[in-house]
Amino acid sequence: MSAKAEILARVRDALGPAPAVPDIPREYRLAGTLSRDGVVEEFCERVAEYRATVHRVTDVPAAVREILAGAERIGVPAALADLGTVVDDNLSVAELDSLDAIVTGSALAIAETGTIVLDSGPVSGRRALTLVPDHHVCIVRAEDIVPSVPDAVAALDPSRPITLVSGPSATSDIELDRVEGVHGPRTLDVIVTG
């Protein structure tokens, strides 16, 4: 027996048997247990509470043009090339920082929390695209809004990098002074369509 094994055996003997784990019933909410009724309205209310601007539209290109009137350099993932002027093909941080705004889609959104979920897919774009520019316009399809976090977890691909967005980037210091735009976009416009 090695010295390490001997020491660990002595520790186990000194501690005695492991305590019994009590059988406590868990009341976790599961995916599919909440109704989809009213999820779009609930999502819009919740995301607006985070100081995001919500636009319910049927014509996405027109809404993007209106929201970003005057913006010249609009970054987009390749799947949304028709909505922007600069397609992200691994733009550098400096190039991303020079964009006036970005437009992306989303993997899904969570009504209960007002959270947008980006999965670094062809519509969401890579993480840097969504975190460096100061203005993010995010398109959320009504059919992609789920009632709860368990529903979102069940629907997502666990192998993809996930970014959860609940309003514009913000933080508060010890004096509770809110500062926006520190860790991501300072302005968030959410287009809900469908």
WORAZI-V609740 format. One record per residue. N is the residue number from 0. RES is the residue in three letters. SS is DSSP state (alpha for helix, beta for strand, coil for the rest). Layout:
BEGIN
n->N res->RES ss->SS
n->N res->RES ss->SS
END
This chain:
BEGIN
n->0 res->MET ss->coil
n->1 res->SER ss->coil
n->2 res->ALA ss->alpha
n->3 res->LYS ss->alpha
n->4 res->ALA ss->alpha
n->5 res->GLU ss->alpha
n->6 res->ILE ss->alpha
n->7 res->LEU ss->alpha
n->8 res->ALA ss->alpha
n->9 res->ARG ss->alpha
n->10 res->VAL ss->alpha
n->11 res->ARG ss->alpha
n->12 res->ASP ss->alpha
n->13 res->ALA ss->alpha
n->14 res->LEU ss->alpha
n->15 res->GLY ss->coil
n->16 res->PRO ss->coil
n->17 res->ALA ss->coil
n->18 res->PRO ss->coil
n->19 res->ALA ss->coil
n->20 res->VAL ss->coil
n->21 res->PRO ss->coil
n->22 res->ASP ss->coil
n->23 res->ILE ss->coil
n->24 res->PRO ss->coil
n->25 res->ARG ss->coil
n->26 res->GLU ss->coil
n->27 res->TYR ss->coil
n->28 res->ARG ss->coil
n->29 res->LEU ss->coil
n->30 res->ALA ss->coil
n->31 res->GLY ss->coil
n->32 res->THR ss->coil
n->33 res->LEU ss->coil
n->34 res->SER ss->coil
n->35 res->ARG ss->coil
n->36 res->ASP ss->coil
n->37 res->GLY ss->coil
n->38 res->VAL ss->alpha
n->39 res->VAL ss->alpha
n->40 res->GLU ss->alpha
n->41 res->GLU ss->alpha
n->42 res->PHE ss->alpha
n->43 res->CYS ss->alpha
n->44 res->GLU ss->alpha
n->45 res->ARG ss->alpha
n->46 res->VAL ss->alpha
n->47 res->ALA ss->alpha
n->48 res->GLU ss->alpha
n->49 res->TYR ss->coil
n->50 res->ARG ss->coil
n->51 res->ALA ss->coil
n->52 res->THR ss->beta
n->53 res->VAL ss->beta
n->54 res->HIS ss->beta
n->55 res->ARG ss->beta
n->56 res->VAL ss->beta
n->57 res->THR ss->coil
n->58 res->ASP ss->coil
n->59 res->VAL ss->alpha
n->60 res->PRO ss->alpha
n->61 res->ALA ss->alpha
n->62 res->ALA ss->alpha
n->63 res->VAL ss->alpha
n->64 res->ARG ss->alpha
n->65 res->GLU ss->alpha
n->66 res->ILE ss->alpha
n->67 res->LEU ss->coil
n->68 res->ALA ss->coil
n->69 res->GLY ss->coil
n->70 res->ALA ss->coil
n->71 res->GLU ss->coil
n->72 res->ARG ss->coil
n->73 res->ILE ss->beta
n->74 res->GLY ss->beta
n->75 res->VAL ss->beta
n->76 res->PRO ss->coil
n->77 res->ALA ss->alpha
n->78 res->ALA ss->alpha
n->79 res->LEU ss->alpha
n->80 res->ALA ss->alpha
n->81 res->ASP ss->alpha
n->82 res->LEU ss->alpha
n->83 res->GLY ss->coil
n->84 res->THR ss->coil
n->85 res->VAL ss->beta
n->86 res->VAL ss->beta
n->87 res->ASP ss->coil
n->88 res->ASP ss->coil
n->89 res->ASN ss->coil
n->90 res->LEU ss->coil
n->91 res->SER ss->coil
n->92 res->VAL ss->alpha
n->93 res->ALA ss->alpha
n->94 res->GLU ss->alpha
n->95 res->LEU ss->alpha
n->96 res->ASP ss->alpha
n->97 res->SER ss->coil
n->98 res->LEU ss->coil
n->99 res->ASP ss->coil
n->100 res->ALA ss->beta
n->101 res->ILE ss->beta
n->102 res->VAL ss->beta
n->103 res->THR ss->beta
n->104 res->GLY ss->coil
n->105 res->SER ss->coil
n->106 res->ALA ss->coil
n->107 res->LEU ss->beta
n->108 res->ALA ss->beta
n->109 res->ILE ss->beta
n->110 res->ALA ss->coil
n->111 res->GLU ss->coil
n->112 res->THR ss->coil
n->113 res->GLY ss->coil
n->114 res->THR ss->beta
n->115 res->ILE ss->beta
n->116 res->VAL ss->beta
n->117 res->LEU ss->beta
n->118 res->ASP ss->coil
n->119 res->SER ss->coil
n->120 res->GLY ss->coil
n->121 res->PRO ss->coil
n->122 res->VAL ss->coil
n->123 res->SER ss->coil
n->124 res->GLY ss->coil
n->125 res->ARG ss->coil
n->126 res->ARG ss->alpha
n->127 res->ALA ss->alpha
n->128 res->LEU ss->alpha
n->129 res->THR ss->alpha
n->130 res->LEU ss->alpha
n->131 res->VAL ss->alpha
n->132 res->PRO ss->coil
n->133 res->ASP ss->coil
n->134 res->HIS ss->beta
n->135 res->HIS ss->beta
n->136 res->VAL ss->beta
n->137 res->CYS ss->beta
n->138 res->ILE ss->beta
n->139 res->VAL ss->beta
n->140 res->ARG ss->beta
n->141 res->ALA ss->alpha
n->142 res->GLU ss->alpha
n->143 res->ASP ss->alpha
n->144 res->ILE ss->beta
n->145 res->VAL ss->beta
n->146 res->PRO ss->coil
n->147 res->SER ss->coil
n->148 res->VAL ss->alpha
n->149 res->PRO ss->alpha
n->150 res->ASP ss->alpha
n->151 res->ALA ss->alpha
n->152 res->VAL ss->alpha
n->153 res->ALA ss->alpha
n->154 res->ALA ss->alpha
n->155 res->LEU ss->coil
n->156 res->ASP ss->coil
n->157 res->PRO ss->coil
n->158 res->SER ss->coil
n->159 res->ARG ss->coil
n->160 res->PRO ss->coil
n->161 res->ILE ss->coil
n->162 res->THR ss->beta
n->163 res->LEU ss->beta
n->164 res->VAL ss->beta
n->165 res->SER ss->coil
n->166 res->GLY ss->coil
n->167 res->PRO ss->coil
n->168 res->SER ss->coil
n->169 res->ALA ss->beta
n->170 res->THR ss->beta
n->171 res->SER ss->beta
n->172 res->ASP ss->coil
n->173 res->ILE ss->coil
n->174 res->GLU ss->coil
n->175 res->LEU ss->coil
n->176 res->ASP ss->coil
n->177 res->ARG ss->beta
n->178 res->VAL ss->beta
n->179 res->GLU ss->beta
n->180 res->GLY ss->coil
n->181 res->VAL ss->coil
n->182 res->HIS ss->coil
n->183 res->GLY ss->coil
n->184 res->PRO ss->coil
n->185 res->ARG ss->coil
n->186 res->THR ss->beta
n->187 res->LEU ss->beta
n->188 res->ASP ss->beta
n->189 res->VAL ss->beta
n->190 res->ILE ss->beta
n->191 res->VAL ss->beta
n->192 res->THR ss->beta
n->193 res->GLY ss->coil
END
